């Protein structure tokens, strides 16, 4: 009984109560593990930086319970379309990271289009923006996260009909 209780407590320490995703610190460790594994195996790895669109507006207009439901819906949709071993990390208030092993950018994009369609048809409609970055040789996890974040910014600019930000 003590062992089961300890295991449950440990799981709660690593996962976000609201979404069931990894908490940031534990999730970054899981992502680093995936990056290391991809390097050892020679497989490709894509990192997704996901932002729940207009969460503040949902909270302001419909209340925080509605915003929480949207966050849960996004996390659930991602877990339903990703493989069980691909970590989903709550990186910030309305931001998630996840890695996809053994896929290229085009395949990752298709998966996230499926996730977006799932959200559109769900009980808590909304949308998300996604930035994708494929691991490069000798790139650190921080570098990969930053590139995925820049891809997210560019995707949002493209959606708004603007030119992507200039690289400097």
MDAnalysis code that builds the backbone (N, CA, C; Angstrom):
import MDAnalysis as mda
import numpy as np

u = mda.Universe.empty(504, n_residues=168, atom_resindex=np.repeat(np.arange(168), 3), trajectory=True)
u.add_TopologyAttr("name", ["N", "CA", "C"] * 168)
u.add_TopologyAttr("resid", np.arange(1, 169))
u.add_TopologyAttr("resname", ["UNK", "UNK", "UNK", "UNK", "UNK", "UNK", "UNK", "UNK", "UNK", "UNK", "UNK", "UNK", "UNK", "UNK", "UNK", "UNK", "UNK", "UNK", "UNK", "UNK", "UNK", "UNK", "UNK", "UNK", "UNK", "UNK", "UNK", "UNK", "UNK", "UNK", "UNK", "UNK", "UNK", "UNK", "UNK", "UNK", "UNK", "UNK", "UNK", "UNK", "UNK", "UNK", "UNK", "UNK", "UNK", "UNK", "UNK", "UNK", "UNK", "UNK", "UNK", "UNK", "UNK", "UNK", "UNK", "UNK", "UNK", "UNK", "UNK", "UNK", "UNK", "UNK", "UNK", "UNK", "UNK", "UNK", "UNK", "UNK", "UNK", "UNK", "UNK", "UNK", "UNK", "UNK", "UNK", "UNK", "UNK", "UNK", "UNK", "UNK", "UNK", "UNK", "UNK", "UNK", "UNK", "UNK", "UNK", "UNK", "UNK", "UNK", "UNK", "UNK", "UNK", "UNK", "UNK", "UNK", "UNK", "UNK", "UNK", "UNK", "UNK", "UNK", "UNK", "UNK", "UNK", "UNK", "UNK", "UNK", "UNK", "UNK", "UNK", "UNK", "UNK", "UNK", "UNK", "UNK", "UNK", "UNK", "UNK", "UNK", "UNK", "UNK", "UNK", "UNK", "UNK", "UNK", "UNK", "UNK", "UNK", "UNK", "UNK", "UNK", "UNK", "UNK", "UNK", "UNK", "UNK", "UNK", "UNK", "UNK", "UNK", "UNK", "UNK", "UNK", "UNK", "UNK", "UNK", "UNK", "UNK", "UNK", "UNK", "UNK", "UNK", "UNK", "UNK", "UNK", "UNK", "UNK", "UNK", "UNK", "UNK", "UNK", "UNK", "UNK", "UNK", "UNK", "UNK", "UNK"])
u.atoms.positions = np.array([
    [0.826, -1.189, 0.000],
    [0.000, 0.000, 0.000],
    [0.873, 1.256, 0.000],
    [1.932, 1.264, 0.804],
    [2.811, 2.426, 0.848],
    [3.489, 2.662, -0.496],
    [3.872, 1.589, -1.165],
    [4.538, 1.714, -2.453],
    [3.585, 2.309, -3.494],
    [2.336, 1.869, -3.508],
    [1.355, 2.426, -4.445],
    [1.100, 3.897, -4.153],
    [1.014, 4.225, -2.875],
    [0.792, 5.615, -2.480],
    [1.985, 6.481, -2.905],
    [3.191, 5.994, -2.686],
    [4.392, 6.740, -3.074],
    [4.446, 6.933, -4.587],
    [4.081, 5.890, -5.340],
    [4.077, 5.993, -6.801],
    [3.055, 7.037, -7.262],
    [1.887, 7.035, -6.646],
    [0.847, 8.003, -6.997],
    [1.292, 9.427, -6.663],
    [1.933, 9.608, -5.537],
    [2.441, 10.929, -5.154],
    [3.517, 11.411, -6.128],
    [4.387, 10.503, -6.527],
    [5.429, 10.848, -7.478],
    [4.821, 11.245, -8.820],
    [3.831, 10.506, -9.275],
    [3.157, 10.841, -10.536],
    [2.507, 12.218, -10.452],
    [1.886, 12.530, -9.327],
    [1.268, 13.850, -9.155],
    [2.312, 14.956, -9.147],
    [3.483, 14.687, -8.620],
    [4.538, 15.697, -8.569],
    [5.032, 16.036, -9.966],
    [4.967, 15.083, -10.889],
    [5.475, 15.291, -12.243],
    [4.427, 15.754, -13.237],
    [3.151, 15.648, -12.889],
    [2.114, 15.998, -13.855],
    [1.282, 17.188, -13.387],
    [0.851, 17.946, -14.352],
    [0.001, 19.099, -14.123],
    [-1.398, 18.611, -13.752],
    [-1.911, 19.088, -12.636],
    [-3.230, 18.643, -12.160],
    [-4.349, 18.928, -13.162],
    [-4.277, 20.046, -13.827],
    [-5.356, 20.462, -14.717],
    [-5.384, 19.666, -16.014],
    [-4.230, 19.499, -16.643],
    [-4.191, 18.940, -17.991],
    [-3.698, 17.502, -18.061],
    [-3.025, 17.034, -17.027],
    [-2.441, 15.701, -17.057],
    [-1.125, 15.644, -17.818],
    [-0.688, 16.781, -18.363],
    [0.601, 16.854, -19.063],
    [1.719, 16.913, -18.018],
    [2.939, 16.652, -18.480],
    [4.081, 16.835, -17.587],
    [4.150, 18.285, -17.135],
    [4.564, 18.501, -15.889],
    [4.913, 19.851, -15.451],
    [6.198, 20.241, -16.152],
    [6.500, 21.506, -16.162],
    [7.616, 22.017, -16.961],
    [8.947, 21.323, -16.645],
    [9.367, 21.283, -15.396],
    [10.683, 20.726, -15.070],
    [10.780, 19.249, -15.451],
    [9.785, 18.467, -15.065],
    [9.796, 17.041, -15.400],
    [9.686, 16.850, -16.908],
    [8.903, 17.699, -17.556],
    [8.725, 17.597, -18.996],
    [9.978, 17.927, -19.778],
    [10.708, 18.937, -19.324],
    [11.964, 19.275, -19.997],
    [12.929, 18.101, -19.882],
    [12.942, 17.428, -18.729],
    [13.774, 16.223, -18.586],
    [13.340, 15.130, -19.557],
    [12.038, 14.944, -19.708],
    [11.533, 13.926, -20.642],
    [11.897, 14.287, -22.077],
    [11.794, 15.575, -22.420],
    [12.159, 16.014, -23.773],
    [13.652, 15.814, -24.030],
    [14.470, 16.093, -23.015],
    [15.914, 15.880, -23.162],
    [16.208, 14.396, -23.384],
    [15.476, 13.552, -22.669],
    [15.636, 12.112, -22.843],
    [15.303, 11.708, -24.291],
    [14.224, 12.269, -24.832],
    [13.831, 11.969, -26.208],
    [14.877, 12.477, -27.207],
    [15.423, 13.656, -26.951],
    [16.460, 14.200, -27.818],
    [17.702, 13.294, -27.789],
    [18.099, 12.878, -26.589],
    [19.255, 11.988, -26.454],
    [19.015, 10.658, -27.164],
    [17.814, 10.119, -27.023],
    [17.478, 8.853, -27.660],
    [17.511, 8.988, -29.185],
    [16.982, 10.106, -29.701],
    [16.994, 10.339, -31.148],
    [18.433, 10.411, -31.660],
    [19.299, 11.043, -30.903],
    [20.707, 11.127, -31.312],
    [21.362, 9.747, -31.323],
    [21.103, 8.953, -30.288],
    [21.702, 7.608, -30.219],
    [21.208, 6.718, -31.350],
    [19.929, 6.813, -31.660],
    [19.331, 5.928, -32.661],
    [19.469, 6.458, -34.090],
    [19.790, 7.739, -34.216],
    [19.868, 8.340, -35.544],
    [18.507, 8.688, -36.131],
    [17.457, 8.593, -35.317],
    [16.105, 8.937, -35.783],
    [15.904, 10.441, -35.803],
    [14.953, 10.868, -36.585],
    [14.563, 12.271, -36.588],
    [13.712, 12.549, -35.346],
    [13.620, 13.807, -34.998],
    [12.800, 14.245, -33.866],
    [12.260, 15.625, -34.198],
    [10.963, 15.802, -34.031],
    [10.335, 17.101, -34.241],
    [9.782, 17.572, -32.905],
    [10.030, 18.840, -32.597],
    [9.481, 19.451, -31.394],
    [8.358, 20.385, -31.809],
    [7.231, 20.283, -31.133],
    [6.089, 21.166, -31.373],
    [5.943, 22.128, -30.207],
    [5.802, 23.389, -30.517],
    [5.512, 24.421, -29.527],
    [4.074, 24.838, -29.802],
    [3.177, 24.551, -28.872],
    [1.735, 24.732, -29.063],
    [1.235, 25.832, -28.134],
    [0.445, 26.730, -28.689],
    [-0.156, 27.799, -27.907],
    [-1.666, 27.750, -28.099],
    [-2.408, 27.762, -27.012],
    [-3.867, 27.784, -27.076],
    [-4.284, 29.205, -27.428],
    [-4.921, 29.361, -28.569],
    [-5.285, 30.694, -29.058],
    [-6.360, 31.335, -28.185],
    [-6.156, 32.604, -27.898],
    [-7.165, 33.454, -27.251],
    [-7.664, 32.916, -25.914],
    [-6.781, 32.284, -25.149],
    [-7.201, 31.754, -23.845],
    [-7.598, 32.880, -22.895],
    [-6.876, 33.983, -22.919],
    [-7.210, 35.104, -22.042],
    [-8.621, 35.613, -22.342],
    [-8.943, 35.715, -23.626],
    [-10.286, 36.178, -24.001],
    [-11.352, 35.209, -23.492],
    [-11.073, 33.905, -23.589],
    [-12.014, 32.908, -23.061],
    [-12.195, 33.107, -21.564],
    [-11.088, 33.257, -20.842],
    [-11.171, 33.469, -19.396],
    [-11.948, 34.734, -19.066],
    [-11.688, 35.826, -19.805],
    [-12.342, 37.102, -19.535],
    [-13.832, 37.085, -19.874],
    [-14.191, 36.403, -20.971],
    [-15.573, 36.432, -21.429],
    [-16.437, 35.332, -20.818],
    [-15.853, 34.140, -20.630],
    [-16.645, 32.995, -20.193],
    [-16.262, 32.472, -18.807],
    [-15.187, 32.988, -18.270],
    [-14.737, 32.559, -16.949],
    [-13.593, 31.560, -17.032],
    [-12.891, 31.441, -15.920],
    [-11.715, 30.573, -15.885],
    [-12.060, 29.089, -16.007],
    [-13.248, 28.712, -15.610],
    [-13.643, 27.305, -15.776],
    [-13.693, 26.948, -17.261],
    [-14.161, 27.866, -18.087],
    [-14.189, 27.629, -19.542],
    [-12.775, 27.584, -20.100],
    [-11.908, 28.465, -19.610],
    [-10.515, 28.442, -20.039],
    [-9.832, 27.146, -19.637],
    [-10.098, 26.694, -18.422],
    [-9.531, 25.415, -17.957],
    [-10.016, 24.260, -18.822],
    [-11.287, 24.304, -19.197],
    [-11.834, 23.242, -20.057],
    [-11.134, 23.242, -21.414],
    [-10.830, 24.416, -21.951],
    [-10.096, 24.490, -23.227],
    [-8.708, 23.909, -23.093],
    [-8.008, 24.224, -22.000],
    [-6.667, 23.674, -21.778],
    [-6.714, 22.150, -21.690],
    [-7.697, 21.637, -20.953],
    [-7.845, 20.173, -20.851],
    [-8.148, 19.567, -22.211],
    [-8.988, 20.240, -22.990],
    [-9.356, 19.721, -24.313],
    [-8.140, 19.665, -25.237],
    [-7.297, 20.678, -25.206],
    [-6.101, 20.684, -26.049],
    [-5.158, 19.562, -25.628],
    [-4.919, 19.428, -24.334],
    [-4.027, 18.363, -23.849],
    [-4.584, 16.988, -24.214],
    [-5.875, 16.806, -24.051],
    [-6.499, 15.519, -24.382],
    [-6.396, 15.236, -25.878],
    [-6.654, 16.242, -26.691],
    [-6.585, 16.056, -28.147],
    [-5.161, 15.685, -28.573],
    [-4.174, 16.338, -27.985],
    [-2.791, 15.999, -28.333],
    [-2.468, 14.566, -27.927],
    [-2.839, 14.195, -26.707],
    [-2.531, 12.830, -26.255],
    [-3.263, 11.791, -27.094],
    [-4.438, 12.125, -27.610],
    [-5.194, 11.144, -28.395],
    [-4.600, 10.933, -29.786],
    [-3.852, 11.900, -30.303],
    [-3.285, 11.790, -31.647],
    [-1.776, 11.553, -31.644],
    [-1.156, 11.613, -30.476],
    [0.273, 11.335, -30.370],
    [0.460, 9.945, -29.783],
    [1.632, 9.388, -29.983],
    [1.923, 8.073, -29.426],
    [2.140, 8.193, -27.917],
    [1.849, 7.131, -27.194],
    [1.860, 7.176, -25.728],
    [3.207, 7.582, -25.156],
    [4.290, 7.327, -25.856],
    [5.617, 7.654, -25.344],
    [6.091, 9.048, -25.767],
    [5.296, 9.769, -26.518],
    [5.675, 11.121, -26.913],
    [5.204, 12.101, -25.837],
    [6.161, 12.729, -25.144],
    [5.790, 13.564, -24.009],
    [5.038, 14.828, -24.399],
    [4.018, 15.144, -23.606],
    [3.289, 16.402, -23.712],
    [3.599, 17.164, -22.427],
    [4.092, 18.390, -22.589],
    [4.588, 19.179, -21.459],
    [3.825, 20.495, -21.392],
    [3.301, 20.808, -20.217],
    [2.717, 22.143, -20.032],
    [3.879, 23.073, -19.726],
    [4.227, 23.877, -20.704],
    [5.427, 24.699, -20.636],
    [5.155, 26.051, -19.994],
    [3.963, 26.570, -20.213],
    [3.543, 27.841, -19.643],
    [2.044, 27.792, -19.426],
    [1.450, 28.909, -19.091],
    [0.021, 28.936, -18.802],
    [-0.833, 28.363, -19.916],
    [-0.582, 28.797, -21.144],
    [-1.362, 28.314, -22.286],
    [-0.470, 27.714, -23.363],
    [0.717, 27.262, -22.968],
    [1.683, 26.723, -23.915],
    [2.065, 25.287, -23.556],
    [2.218, 24.504, -24.596],
    [2.639, 23.110, -24.445],
    [3.807, 22.842, -25.379],
    [4.646, 21.896, -24.995],
    [5.685, 21.361, -25.866],
    [5.445, 19.874, -25.990],
    [5.749, 19.321, -27.136],
    [5.750, 17.868, -27.270],
    [6.719, 17.479, -28.360],
    [7.282, 16.290, -28.193],
    [8.229, 15.795, -29.196],
    [7.611, 14.618, -29.914],
    [7.948, 14.522, -31.183],
    [7.479, 13.430, -32.025],
    [8.716, 12.739, -32.582],
    [8.880, 11.489, -32.216],
    [10.074, 10.737, -32.590],
    [9.874, 10.016, -33.918],
    [10.949, 9.997, -34.718],
    [10.939, 9.219, -35.948],
    [10.063, 9.770, -37.049],
    [9.728, 11.052, -36.978],
    [8.919, 11.681, -38.029],
    [9.635, 12.916, -38.546],
    [9.238, 13.337, -39.713],
    [9.741, 14.571, -40.320],
    [8.687, 15.664, -40.154],
    [9.060, 16.871, -40.521],
    [8.154, 18.011, -40.347],
    [6.802, 17.803, -41.025],
    [6.795, 17.274, -42.236],
    [5.533, 17.110, -42.967],
    [4.575, 16.183, -42.209],
    [5.084, 15.086, -41.657],
    [4.235, 14.157, -40.902],
    [3.742, 14.794, -39.607],
    [4.622, 15.539, -38.950],
    [4.225, 16.219, -37.713],
    [3.129, 17.246, -38.004],
    [3.266, 17.940, -39.119],
    [2.251, 18.932, -39.493],
    [0.898, 18.267, -39.696],
    [0.870, 17.112, -40.347],
    [-0.377, 16.385, -40.562],
    [-1.004, 15.998, -39.224],
    [-0.185, 15.514, -38.298],
    [-0.727, 15.134, -36.982],
    [-1.364, 16.319, -36.279],
    [-0.711, 17.470, -36.339],
    [-1.273, 18.632, -35.651],
    [-2.487, 19.205, -36.371],
    [-2.574, 19.018, -37.667],
    [-3.809, 19.372, -38.374],
    [-4.953, 18.480, -37.894],
    [-4.674, 17.198, -37.658],
    [-5.691, 16.275, -37.131],
    [-6.115, 16.692, -35.724],
    [-5.169, 17.111, -34.917],
    [-5.477, 17.563, -33.560],
    [-6.358, 18.806, -33.618],
    [-6.023, 19.736, -34.509],
    [-6.817, 20.952, -34.658],
    [-8.245, 20.628, -35.091],
    [-8.402, 19.677, -36.015],
    [-9.739, 19.262, -36.444],
    [-10.523, 18.640, -35.293],
    [-9.840, 17.868, -34.482],
    [-10.475, 17.264, -33.311],
    [-10.976, 18.342, -32.356],
    [-10.185, 19.385, -32.178],
    [-10.596, 20.484, -31.300],
    [-11.789, 21.240, -31.865],
    [-11.788, 21.464, -33.161],
    [-12.894, 22.193, -33.788],
    [-14.226, 21.486, -33.576],
    [-14.202, 20.161, -33.562],
    [-15.435, 19.402, -33.403],
    [-15.757, 19.039, -31.971],
    [-14.966, 19.513, -31.027],
    [-15.140, 19.115, -29.634],
    [-16.131, 19.967, -28.871],
    [-16.264, 19.643, -27.589],
    [-17.183, 20.359, -26.704],
    [-16.675, 21.730, -26.300],
    [-15.383, 21.949, -26.439],
    [-14.778, 23.218, -26.042],
    [-14.038, 23.796, -27.244],
    [-14.807, 24.302, -28.216],
    [-14.184, 24.737, -29.465],
    [-13.159, 25.830, -29.228],
    [-12.225, 25.835, -30.083],
    [-11.165, 26.812, -30.028],
    [-10.106, 26.388, -31.005],
    [-9.037, 27.081, -30.970],
    [-7.957, 26.730, -31.879],
    [-6.634, 26.846, -31.152],
    [-5.632, 26.340, -31.822],
    [-4.285, 26.420, -31.288],
    [-3.364, 26.802, -32.428],
    [-2.255, 27.387, -32.066],
    [-1.210, 27.681, -33.034],
    [-0.038, 26.777, -32.714],
    [0.660, 26.330, -33.761],
    [1.740, 25.365, -33.575],
    [2.965, 25.807, -34.352],
    [4.104, 25.720, -33.690],
    [5.392, 25.908, -34.344],
    [6.151, 24.599, -34.278],
    [6.684, 24.159, -35.402],
    [7.402, 22.886, -35.479],
    [8.857, 23.120, -35.855],
    [9.732, 22.350, -35.216],
    [11.163, 22.417, -35.541],
    [11.735, 21.007, -35.481],
    [12.488, 20.652, -36.504],
    [13.132, 19.340, -36.550],
    [14.554, 19.462, -36.007],
    [14.928, 18.513, -35.182],
    [16.241, 18.507, -34.532],
    [17.364, 18.533, -35.568],
    [18.321, 19.411, -35.357],
    [19.509, 19.519, -36.204],
    [20.701, 18.905, -35.466],
    [21.727, 18.492, -36.200],
    [22.918, 17.945, -35.539],
    [23.520, 18.964, -34.566],
    [23.951, 18.482, -33.432],
    [24.617, 19.303, -32.400],
    [23.754, 20.412, -31.818],
    [22.459, 20.355, -32.005],
    [21.556, 21.354, -31.450],
    [21.166, 20.956, -30.027],
    [21.104, 21.930, -29.133],
    [20.669, 21.660, -27.761],
    [19.144, 21.709, -27.697],
    [18.608, 21.209, -26.598],
    [17.161, 21.275, -26.401],
    [16.712, 22.733, -26.362],
    [17.468, 23.580, -25.710],
    [17.114, 25.008, -25.654],
    [17.065, 25.604, -27.052],
    [18.031, 25.269, -27.887],
    [18.030, 25.753, -29.276],
    [16.786, 25.273, -30.011],
    [16.462, 24.006, -29.836],
    [15.309, 23.423, -30.515],
    [14.011, 24.084, -30.049],
    [13.878, 24.308, -28.755],
    [12.693, 24.991, -28.217],
    [12.591, 26.394, -28.798],
    [13.712, 27.105, -28.850],
    [13.698, 28.467, -29.392],
    [13.301, 28.485, -30.863],
    [13.785, 27.516, -31.645],
    [13.389, 27.461, -33.066],
    [11.910, 27.138, -33.220],
    [11.403, 26.231, -32.386],
    [9.974, 25.909, -32.443],
    [9.139, 27.128, -32.043],
    [9.608, 27.878, -31.059],
    [8.927, 29.102, -30.646],
    [8.921, 30.119, -31.791],
    [10.044, 30.265, -32.481],
    [10.100, 31.177, -33.630],
    [9.173, 30.708, -34.749],
    [9.090, 29.393, -34.951],
    [8.167, 28.850, -35.950],
    [6.720, 29.142, -35.562],
    [6.420, 29.115, -34.269],
    [5.081, 29.464, -33.784],
    [4.775, 30.923, -34.097],
    [5.722, 31.795, -33.827],
    [5.533, 33.224, -34.113],
    [5.313, 33.429, -35.611],
    [6.105, 32.748, -36.424],
    [5.956, 32.858, -37.878],
    [4.601, 32.318, -38.332],
    [4.161, 31.202, -37.748],
    [2.861, 30.624, -38.119],
    [1.733, 31.584, -37.784],
    [1.835, 32.231, -36.651],
    [0.801, 33.209, -36.283],
    [0.819, 34.392, -37.236],
    [1.988, 34.841, -37.625],
    [2.099, 35.955, -38.575],
    [1.499, 35.559, -39.919],
    [1.783, 34.321, -40.356],
    [1.227, 33.836, -41.620],
    [-0.288, 33.766, -41.550],
    [-0.826, 33.314, -40.401],
    [-2.278, 33.226, -40.235],
    [-2.927, 34.602, -40.270],
    [-2.195, 35.603, -39.820],
    [-2.729, 36.952, -39.797],
    [-2.557, 37.661, -41.140],
    [-1.964, 36.941, -42.107],
    [-1.759, 37.530, -43.413],
    [-0.544, 38.432, -43.479],
    [0.339, 38.319, -42.483],
    [1.523, 39.154, -42.442],
    [2.726, 38.347, -42.912],
    [3.792, 39.069, -43.197],
    [5.042, 38.401, -43.520],
    [5.657, 37.861, -42.239],
    [6.349, 36.717, -42.306],
    [7.019, 36.210, -41.114],
    [8.072, 37.197, -40.656],
    [8.390, 37.193, -39.348],
    [9.398, 38.119, -38.856],
    [10.742, 37.885, -39.529],
    [11.449, 38.965, -39.768],
    [12.767, 38.867, -40.400],
    [13.750, 38.192, -39.462],
    [14.633, 37.410, -40.034],
    [15.658, 36.764, -39.224],
    [16.842, 37.692, -39.181],
    [17.391, 37.845, -37.995],
    [18.474, 38.787, -37.906],
    [19.642, 38.290, -37.288],
])
